[in-house]
Amino acid sequence: MTLYLDLIFFINFGFDLLLLLSVSILLRRNAKIWKIISGAFIGSMSIFILFIKINSVELFIIKFIISVLMIIISFGYKDIRYTLKNLLYLYISSILLGGFLYYLNVEFSYKQEGLIFYHHGLSINYILLVILSPIIIYTYVRQGLKLKNHYTNYYEVELFLTETQKINLTGFLDTGNKLIDPFFKRPVILVNYNYLSYDVDNLKTILVPYRTVNNNGLLKCIIPYKIIIKGIGAKTNFLVGIMHEETGIDGVNCILNQRLLEG
């Protein structure tokens, strides 16, 4: 049976696109569709590995690198945990889909030719692609509409600790963060210590009292130079509270304060 490279490329691209859309749906990622298409295109290029003489270890390494590129292109890079979680779900989705294809092959006696399963000259890969595509795309679009309002609370942030020391963060507007400096009424944003790529001991700091349901104490805060919030603009006269734990929100490393956006 003659197999055409363009057909295999199309099917591979289609399945990679479905896998990335599935990851976006499962993890509720607010990814642009053109980025997911770009990631799927990179993944579909892996078919050319078939024409290179390499051993199984080299094949695994190359495929792993391609998978990482697919994830970063599709969903961006925020931190290691975020990227590894995306990668894990990509592999889980791939295993489930591959297992389903294998089940069809065994159950209905499909003939396998390389990457494609055939039955009386008809590709089950192609049929499955046609059936699953509208379902997954519909789910993706539907979820995207639901998440639209949720993701309006996400902001790209440039935090200037000094005039020259800048760090890029992904901020989340937490309406529950009402922490302010009781003396000068400066709003406090929260940033994990690991993302402050600067010796904070060399910066001006103060202690701000805080109170929660289960605890109260003093929070060490930096007096920064300014912050630029995409879509809002530059802000000054605020504090950066240093956290020693993660925010608990995927991809977010900065908790914004409502007063900062209003002021």
VOBA-1610 file (N, C-alpha, C; in pm, whole numbers, padded with zeros to 5 digits, always signed):
BEGIN
Met+00085-00119+00000Met+00000+00000+00000Met+00089+00124+00000Thr+00058+00220-00086Thr+00135+00342-00097Thr+00083+00445+00003Leu+00172+00502+00081Leu+00135+00605+00177Leu+00195+00737+00131Tyr+00116+00840+00133Tyr+00162+00971+00088Tyr+00204+01055+00208Leu+00320+01120+00194Leu+00376+01197+00304Leu+00283+01311+00345Asp+00220+01375+00246Asp+00132+01487+00280Asp+00010+01441+00361Leu-00039+01319+00333Leu-00152+01265+00409Leu-00111+01237+00553Ile+00005+01175+00570Ile+00055+01145+00705Ile+00079+01275+00781Phe+00134+01375+00712Phe+00160+01505+00775Phe+00029+01568+00821Phe-00073+01562+00737Phe-00203+01621+00771Phe-00265+01550+00892Ile-00261+01418+00890Ile-00319+01342+01002Ile-00241+01368+01131Asn-00109+01371+01121Asn-00025+01398+01238Asn-00053+01538+01294Phe-00065+01635+01202Phe-00097+01772+01244Phe-00233+01777+01313Gly-00330+01707+01255Gly-00464+01705+01312Gly-00468+01648+01452Phe-00397+01536+01472Phe-00396+01475+01605Phe-00320+01561+01705Asp-00209+01622+01662Asp-00135+01711+01753Asp-00222+01830+01793Leu-00298+01882+01698Leu-00388+01994+01727Leu-00494+01952+01829Leu-00551+01834+01810Leu-00653+01785+01904Leu-00595+01763+02043Leu-00472+01711+02048Leu-00407+01687+02178Leu-00384+01818+02252Leu-00335+01919+02181Leu-00308+02049+02243Leu-00438+02118+02285Leu-00541+02105+02204Leu-00671+02159+02242Leu-00725+02088+02366Ser-00701+01958+02374Ser-00745+01880+02491Ser-00674+01928+02617Val-00543+01953+02606Val-00467+02004+02721Val-00523+02140+02764Ser-00550+02225+02666Ser-00605+02358+02696Ser-00740+02347+02767Ile-00822+02251+02725Ile-00954+02231+02786Ile-00940+02175+02928Leu-00858+02071+02943Leu-00844+02004+03072Leu-00784+02095+03179Leu-00685+02176+03138Leu-00615+02262+03234Leu-00668+02406+03234Arg-00772+02430+03152Arg-00835+02562+03147Arg-00734+02671+03115Arg-00654+02644+03011Arg-00555+02743+02967Arg-00621+02844+02873Asn-00585+02968+02890Asn-00638+03073+02803Asn-00541+03096+02688Ala-00523+02993+02605Ala-00424+02998+02497Ala-00487+03047+02368Lys-00412+03128+02294Lys-00457+03174+02163Lys-00457+03057+02066Ile-00560+03053+01980Ile-00572+02941+01888Ile-00457+02936+01789Trp-00405+03054+01748Trp-00294+03054+01652Trp-00166+02997+01715Lys-00152+03012+01847Lys-00036+02954+01915Lys-00048+02802+01920Ile-00170+02753+01944Ile-00193+02609+01946Ile-00169+02549+01808Ile-00215+02619+01704Ile-00191+02572+01566Ile-00042+02568+01537Ser+00032+02670+01582Ser+00178+02673+01561Ser+00245+02557+01633Gly+00200+02529+01755Gly+00255+02417+01831Gly+00228+02284+01763Ala+00107+02269+01708Ala+00072+02146+01637Ala+00155+02130+01510Phe+00184+02241+01444Phe+00267+02237+01323Phe+00408+02188+01356Ile+00463+02239+01466Ile+00596+02194+01509Ile+00593+02045+01540Gly+00487+02000+01606Gly+00475+01858+01640Gly+00464+01770+01518Ser+00393+01817+01416Ser+00375+01736+01294Ser+00504+01721+01215Met+00600+01808+01241Met+00729+01798+01172Met+00806+01673+01216Ser+00761+01611+01326Ser+00831+01493+01378Ser+00825+01374+01282Ile+00735+01378+01183Ile+00727+01265+01089Ile+00855+01251+01008Phe+00929+01360+00994Phe+01052+01355+00915Phe+01162+01277+00987Ile+01141+01252+01119Ile+01237+01171+01193Ile+01240+01029+01137Leu+01128+00986+01076Leu+01119+00851+01022Leu+01222+00825+00913Phe+01271+00931+00852Phe+01365+00917+00741Phe+01511+00931+00786Ile+01530+00938+00919Ile+01665+00951+00974Ile+01701+00823+01048Lys+01820+00773+01025Lys+01865+00653+01094Lys+01917+00689+01233Ile+01835+00665+01334Ile+01874+00693+01472Ile+01826+00578+01560Asn+01890+00563+01675Asn+01850+00456+01767Asn+01732+00501+01852Ser+01680+00411+01932Ser+01558+00438+02009Ser+01579+00547+02115Val+01699+00554+02172Val+01727+00656+02273Val+01726+00794+02210Glu+01792+00806+02096Glu+01795+00934+02025Glu+01655+00975+01980Leu+01576+00877+01936Leu+01439+00904+01894Leu+01356+00958+02011Phe+01373+00897+02128Phe+01300+00942+02247Phe+01338+01085+02283Ile+01467+01116+02280Ile+01514+01250+02315Ile+01459+01355+02220Ile+01464+01324+02090Ile+01414+01419+01989Ile+01264+01443+02006Lys+01190+01334+02028Lys+01045+01348+02045Lys+01011+01426+02172Phe+01090+01404+02277Phe+01068+01478+02402Phe+01092+01628+02381Ile+01200+01660+02310Ile+01231+01801+02282Ile+01119+01865+02201Ile+01069+01792+02101Ile+00959+01843+02019Ile+00835+01866+02104Ser+00808+01774+02197Ser+00692+01788+02286Ser+00704+01913+02372Val+00823+01937+02425Val+00846+02057+02507Val+00825+02183+02424Leu+00877+02182+02300Leu+00858+02297+02211Leu+00711+02321+02181Met+00638+02213+02158Met+00493+02224+02133Met+00423+02293+02250Ile+00458+02252+02371Ile+00394+02306+02491Ile+00429+02453+02510Ile+00557+02487+02496Ile+00601+02625+02518Ile+00543+02718+02413Ile+00541+02674+02287Ile+00484+02756+02180Ile+00335+02776+02201Ser+00266+02673+02244Ser+00120+02679+02258Ser+00076+02756+02382Phe+00142+02732+02494Phe+00095+02787+02622Phe+00193+02883+02688Gly+00310+02902+02627Gly+00408+02991+02685Gly+00482+02926+02801Tyr+00584+02996+02849Tyr+00661+02946+02964Tyr+00646+03045+03078Lys+00594+02996+03190Lys+00580+03080+03309Lys+00674+03032+03419Asp+00677+02902+03441Asp+00771+02842+03535Asp+00777+02692+03507Ile+00869+02624+03574Ile+00890+02481+03549Ile+00765+02400+03581Arg+00702+02428+03693Arg+00583+02353+03735Arg+00471+02367+03631Tyr+00450+02487+03583Tyr+00346+02514+03483Tyr+00374+02435+03355Thr+00500+02437+03310Thr+00538+02369+03186Thr+00529+02217+03200Leu+00577+02164+03313Leu+00572+02019+03334Leu+00429+01968+03343Lys+00342+02046+03403Lys+00202+02005+03413Lys+00138+01999+03274Asn+00167+02099+03191Asn+00117+02098+03053Asn+00170+01977+02978Leu+00299+01948+02997Leu+00363+01836+02928Leu+00302+01703+02973Leu+00278+01690+03103Leu+00219+01568+03157Leu+00081+01541+03096Tyr+00000+01643+03088Tyr-00134+01626+03032Tyr-00129+01599+02882Leu-00028+01652+02814Leu-00011+01621+02672Leu+00016+01472+02654Tyr+00103+01417+02737Tyr+00136+01274+02727Tyr+00018+01187+02769Ile-00055+01229+02871Ile-00173+01152+02913Ile-00276+01147+02801Ser-00302+01261+02739Ser-00398+01267+02628Ser-00350+01183+02512Ser-00220+01187+02486Ser-00163+01110+02375Ser-00175+00960+02399Ile-00149+00918+02523Ile-00159+00775+02558Ile-00303+00727+02546Leu-00398+00807+02593Leu-00539+00769+02584Leu-00585+00757+02439Leu-00545+00852+02357Leu-00585+00848+02217Leu-00516+00733+02144Gly-00387+00712+02174Gly-00315+00601+02114Gly-00372+00467+02156Gly-00410+00456+02283Gly-00471+00333+02331Gly-00604+00305+02265Phe-00681+00411+02238Phe-00809+00394+02170Phe-00789+00344+02027Leu-00688+00398+01959Leu-00657+00351+01824Leu-00614+00205+01825Tyr-00534+00168+01924Tyr-00489+00028+01933Tyr-00608-00064+01959Tyr-00701-00020+02043Tyr-00821-00099+02071Tyr-00902-00122+01944Leu-00917-00018+01863Leu-00989-00033+01737Leu-00919-00131+01645Asn-00785-00124+01647Asn-00707-00214+01563Asn-00731-00360+01602Val-00731-00389+01731Val-00749-00526+01779Val-00894-00572+01764Glu-00987-00485+01799Glu-01129-00522+01801Glu-01187-00543+01662Phe-01144-00459+01568Phe-01206-00463+01435Phe-01109-00509+01326Ser-00994-00563+01368Ser-00896-00621+01275Ser-00852-00522+01168Tyr-00815-00401+01213Tyr-00760-00305+01118Tyr-00616-00342+01088Lys-00575-00314+00969Lys-00438-00341+00927Lys-00354-00216+00949Gln-00238-00234+01011Gln-00153-00120+01039Gln-00042-00110+00936Glu-00027+00011+00882Glu+00082+00041+00790Glu+00158+00160+00849Gly+00262+00130+00922Gly+00339+00237+00983Gly+00258+00308+01090Leu+00226+00436+01064Leu+00153+00516+01161Leu+00002+00512+01140Ile-00043+00446+01032Ile-00183+00454+00993Ile-00251+00319+01005Phe-00375+00317+01056Phe-00457+00197+01061Phe-00557+00200+00945Tyr-00564+00087+00870Tyr-00653+00080+00754Tyr-00751-00035+00769His-00868-00017+00710His-00967-00124+00703His-01036-00112+00567His-01009-00209+00480His-01062-00205+00344His-01024-00075+00273Gly-00899-00033+00293Gly-00849+00084+00223Gly-00886+00217+00286Leu-00955+00217+00399Leu-01000+00340+00463Leu-00922+00363+00592Ser-00868+00481+00610Ser-00787+00512+00727Ser-00875+00543+00848Ile-00862+00461+00954Ile-00936+00487+01076Ile-00887+00614+01143Asn-00757+00647+01125Asn-00703+00771+01179Asn-00779+00891+01124Tyr-00801+00886+00993Tyr-00871+00997+00927Tyr-01015+01006+00976Ile-01082+00891+00987Ile-01222+00889+01034Ile-01231+00943+01176Leu-01140+00897+01262Leu-01140+00941+01401Leu-01113+01091+01410Leu-01025+01140+01323Leu-00993+01282+01320Leu-01116+01364+01283Val-01190+01318+01184Val-01310+01388+01139Val-01417+01389+01248Ile-01429+01279+01321Ile-01531+01269+01426Ile-01495+01353+01548Leu-01369+01343+01591Leu-01328+01409+01715Leu-01309+01559+01700Ser-01265+01604+01582Ser-01232+01745+01562Ser-01345+01839+01601Pro-01465+01824+01544Pro-01571+01919+01582Pro-01609+01913+01729Ile-01600+01794+01790Ile-01636+01781+01932Ile-01538+01858+02020Ile-01408+01835+01997Ile-01307+01900+02080Ile-01301+02050+02053Ile-01313+02090+01926Ile-01310+02232+01893Ile-01431+02304+01955Tyr-01548+02240+01950Tyr-01667+02300+02011Tyr-01647+02317+02161Thr-01592+02214+02226Thr-01567+02222+02370Thr-01466+02331+02402Tyr-01363+02343+02317Tyr-01259+02445+02336Tyr-01319+02585+02328Val-01400+02609+02225Val-01462+02741+02207Val-01558+02772+02321Arg-01637+02671+02360Arg-01734+02691+02468Arg-01664+02725+02598Gln-01557+02652+02628Gln-01483+02680+02752Gln-01415+02815+02744Gly-01364+02849+02623Gly-01299+02978+02605Gly-01392+03094+02638Leu-01518+03082+02601Leu-01616+03186+02632Leu-01641+03194+02783Lys-01643+03078+02850Lys-01664+03076+02995Lys-01547+03138+03069Leu-01426+03114+03014Leu-01306+03163+03083Leu-01276+03309+03052Lys-01348+03366+02956Lys-01316+03501+02912Lys-01321+03600+03028Asn-01429+03593+03106Asn-01441+03685+03219Asn-01339+03654+03328His-01314+03523+03349His-01217+03484+03452His-01079+03541+03422Tyr-01039+03535+03295Tyr-00904+03576+03260Tyr-00889+03726+03244Thr-00998+03802+03260Thr-00983+03946+03263Thr-00912+03991+03390Asn-00899+03901+03486Asn-00828+03932+03611Asn-00679+03904+03601Tyr-00632+03855+03485Tyr-00490+03828+03464Tyr-00425+03947+03395Tyr-00306+03984+03441Tyr-00235+04098+03384Tyr-00087+04066+03370Glu-00030+04111+03259Glu+00116+04105+03244Glu+00175+04225+03316Val+00275+04198+03398Val+00328+04300+03488Val+00479+04315+03470Glu+00524+04440+03469Glu+00667+04472+03476Glu+00691+04543+03608Leu+00762+04476+03696Leu+00788+04531+03829Leu+00931+04584+03835Phe+00945+04713+03862Phe+01076+04776+03875Phe+01109+04788+04024Leu+01201+04703+04069Leu+01243+04713+04209Leu+01328+04837+04230Thr+01409+04869+04128Thr+01484+04994+04123Thr+01463+05053+03984Glu+01530+05161+03954Glu+01516+05223+03821Glu+01565+05131+03711Thr+01659+05043+03741Thr+01720+04958+03638Thr+01688+04810+03656Gln+01643+04769+03773Gln+01617+04627+03800Gln+01470+04595+03776Lys+01442+04526+03664Lys+01304+04495+03627Lys+01282+04345+03624Ile+01165+04299+03669Ile+01127+04159+03656Ile+00987+04152+03593Asn+00969+04055+03506Asn+00841+04034+03439Asn+00760+03929+03514Leu+00636+03959+03543Leu+00550+03871+03621Leu+00413+03857+03555Thr+00342+03753+03596Thr+00202+03738+03559Thr+00119+03762+03684Gly+00041+03869+03681Gly-00035+03907+03799Gly-00180+03864+03792Phe-00237+03841+03909Phe-00380+03807+03919Phe-00445+03904+04016Leu-00554+03966+03971Leu-00625+04061+04057Leu-00713+03985+04154Asp-00670+03982+04278Asp-00744+03913+04384Asp-00824+04018+04462Thr-00955+04016+04444Thr-01039+04114+04513Thr-01035+04096+04665Gly-00985+03980+04708Gly-00973+03956+04851Gly-00848+04015+04912Asn-00755+04060+04827Asn-00632+04121+04876Asn-00658+04269+04903Lys-00687+04301+05027Lys-00715+04440+05067Lys-00605+04494+05159Leu-00490+04429+05153Leu-00380+04466+05242Leu-00324+04603+05205Ile-00312+04691+05303Ile-00255+04823+05281Ile-00160+04857+05395Asp-00073+04950+05367Asp+00015+05005+05469Asp-00070+05097+05559Pro-00084+05064+05687Pro-00174+05142+05773Pro-00129+05286+05797Phe-00003+05316+05770Phe+00049+05450+05798Phe+00031+05544+05679Phe+00065+05496+05559Phe+00057+05582+05440Phe-00047+05535+05339Lys-00124+05432+05377Lys-00234+05381+05294Lys-00188+05333+05156Arg-00068+05277+05150Arg-00018+05225+05023Arg-00066+05081+05004Pro-00123+05049+04888Pro-00167+04911+04862Pro-00047+04816+04853Val-00068+04691+04891Val+00039+04591+04891Val+00007+04482+04789Ile+00101+04457+04697Ile+00090+04341+04609Ile+00181+04232+04665Leu+00153+04108+04631Leu+00228+03995+04686Leu+00306+03924+04577Val+00434+03899+04601Val+00521+03832+04505Val+00601+03724+04578Asn+00610+03607+04516Asn+00690+03499+04574Asn+00837+03537+04575Tyr+00905+03503+04683Tyr+01046+03539+04701Tyr+01133+03488+04587Asn+01102+03369+04536Asn+01186+03308+04432Asn+01188+03387+04302Tyr+01087+03473+04281Tyr+01081+03550+04156Tyr+01147+03687+04170Leu+01188+03720+04289Leu+01256+03847+04310Leu+01405+03827+04284Ser+01444+03837+04158Ser+01581+03807+04116Ser+01674+03923+04153Tyr+01676+03956+04278Tyr+01757+04067+04326Tyr+01776+04048+04476Asp+01885+04097+04526Asp+01913+04086+04670Asp+01823+04185+04744Val+01712+04135+04795Val+01614+04224+04858Val+01669+04290+04984Asp+01774+04235+05039Asp+01833+04294+05160Asp+01896+04430+05130Asn+01925+04454+05000Asn+01983+04582+04961Asn+01876+04686+04927Leu+01750+04649+04939Leu+01640+04740+04908Leu+01576+04791+05037Lys+01506+04901+05023Lys+01433+04956+05137Lys+01315+04865+05169Thr+01303+04826+05293Thr+01192+04739+05333Thr+01125+04793+05460Ile+00999+04757+05475Ile+00927+04790+05598Ile+00843+04668+05636Leu+00791+04668+05756Leu+00703+04561+05803Leu+00559+04613+05808Val+00469+04537+05747Val+00328+04576+05743Val+00247+04472+05819Pro+00168+04513+05916Pro+00085+04416+05990Pro-00026+04361+05901Tyr-00053+04232+05917Tyr-00162+04171+05841Tyr-00243+04080+05934Arg-00364+04053+05891Arg-00452+03967+05970Arg-00533+03878+05876Thr-00534+03749+05903Thr-00615+03654+05827Thr-00709+03583+05924Val-00787+03491+05872Val-00883+03419+05956Val-00812+03339+06064Asn-00699+03277+06025Asn-00630+03187+06118Asn-00499+03242+06174Asn-00460+03361+06128Asn-00327+03406+06167Asn-00318+03557+06154Asn-00217+03613+06219Asn-00183+03754+06200Asn-00036+03769+06230Gly+00022+03876+06180Gly+00165+03896+06199Gly+00214+04015+06121Leu+00343+04013+06089Leu+00406+04122+06015Leu+00460+04069+05884Leu+00432+04139+05776Leu+00477+04100+05642Leu+00589+04193+05597Lys+00702+04133+05558Lys+00813+04212+05508Lys+00781+04262+05368Cys+00791+04392+05348Cys+00755+04452+05219Cys+00870+04537+05164Ile+00883+04533+05032Ile+00981+04613+04962Ile+00916+04744+04918Ile+00993+04852+04921Ile+00947+04979+04865Ile+01006+04988+04723Pro+00929+04955+04620Pro+00982+04949+04484Pro+00982+05085+04415Tyr+01035+05085+04293Tyr+01040+05210+04214Tyr+00906+05236+04145Lys+00857+05137+04070Lys+00727+05151+04003Lys+00683+05015+03949Ile+00560+05011+03900Ile+00508+04892+03835Ile+00433+04934+03709Ile+00448+04856+03603Ile+00373+04881+03479Ile+00281+04762+03457Ile+00152+04787+03460Ile+00051+04682+03441Ile-00007+04698+03301Lys+00008+04594+03219Lys-00040+04601+03081Lys-00190+04627+03078Gly-00228+04729+03003Gly-00369+04765+02992Gly-00414+04865+03097Ile-00328+04888+03198Ile-00361+04982+03306Ile-00267+05102+03304Gly-00136+05073+03298Gly-00038+05180+03296Gly+00060+05168+03411Ala+00139+05273+03430Ala+00242+05275+03535Ala+00182+05324+03667Lys+00227+05261+03776Lys+00180+05297+03909Lys+00299+05308+04004Thr+00286+05400+04098Thr+00387+05414+04203Thr+00314+05418+04338Asn+00389+05444+04442Asn+00332+05456+04576Asn+00257+05329+04618Phe+00329+05218+04616Phe+00274+05089+04659Phe+00388+05008+04721Leu+00356+04894+04776Leu+00455+04807+04838Leu+00447+04667+04778Val+00559+04595+04787Val+00565+04457+04740Val+00586+04366+04860Gly+00483+04291+04896Gly+00494+04197+05005Gly+00563+04069+04961Ile+00656+04020+05041Ile+00735+03902+05005Ile+00668+03777+05061Met+00626+03689+04970Met+00567+03560+05010Met+00673+03451+05001His+00661+03350+05085His+00753+03236+05080His+00680+03108+05040Glu+00562+03124+04983Glu+00488+03010+04930Glu+00430+03050+04794Glu+00391+02948+04716Glu+00334+02974+04584Glu+00194+03033+04597Thr+00151+03100+04491Thr+00019+03163+04492Thr-00094+03061+04489Gly-00065+02941+04435Gly-00170+02840+04423Gly-00252+02853+04296Ile-00216+02950+04211Ile-00285+02970+04083Ile-00185+02943+03972Asp-00216+02849+03884Asp-00123+02810+03777Asp-00078+02930+03695Gly+00055+02944+03682Gly+00110+03048+03597Gly+00115+03186+03659Val+00062+03201+03780Val+00057+03332+03846Val+00165+03341+03952Asn+00241+03451+03949Asn+00346+03470+04049Asn+00337+03605+04118Cys+00224+03673+04098Cys+00204+03804+04159Cys+00055+03824+04187Ile+00022+03859+04310Ile-00117+03887+04348Ile-00133+04039+04356Leu-00217+04092+04268Leu-00237+04237+04262Leu-00341+04282+04364Asn-00340+04411+04389Asn-00432+04472+04485Asn-00530+04562+04409Gln-00658+04550+04442Gln-00762+04627+04373Gln-00735+04777+04382Arg-00687+04822+04495Arg-00662+04966+04514Arg-00553+05017+04421Leu-00460+04931+04387Leu-00352+04971+04298Leu-00407+05001+04159Leu-00504+04922+04115Leu-00562+04943+03983Leu-00658+05061+03981Glu-00714+05093+04095Glu-00809+05204+04101Glu-00740+05338+04119Gly-00623+05334+04185Gly-00556+05459+04217Gly-00488+05525+04100
//
